[in-house]
Amino acid sequence: MADEYDVSSKRLTGTGAAAIGRARIRQVVATFSGAGRITLTSGDGGATKIDLDFAAAGTYDIFIPGTGVLFDADPYVATATNLTAMTIFWS
């Protein structure tokens, strides 16, 4: 039997705290108006946990394998270049 987790989601549209507390991010769906970048840190000024560049405008679905990326502090969007919106999925 596969492991089961409660998964939640939240839509974000710019930089700042995700306001979800300690979390394990499992997937990110992001839409950009041009070439873009997102950087997620563990808390404001904390360690960089996810840092992704995108070559062109569009919607991207980023699945994180295994058990995802653990954020000991509230995930913080430090960079959101050309980001229209993104939805994070976490447990």
Secondary structure, 3 states (H helix, E strand, C coil): CCCCCCCEEEEECCCEECCCCCEEEEEEEEEEEEEEEEEEEECCCCCEEEEEEECCCEEEEEECCCCCEEECCCEEEEEEEEEEEEEEEEC
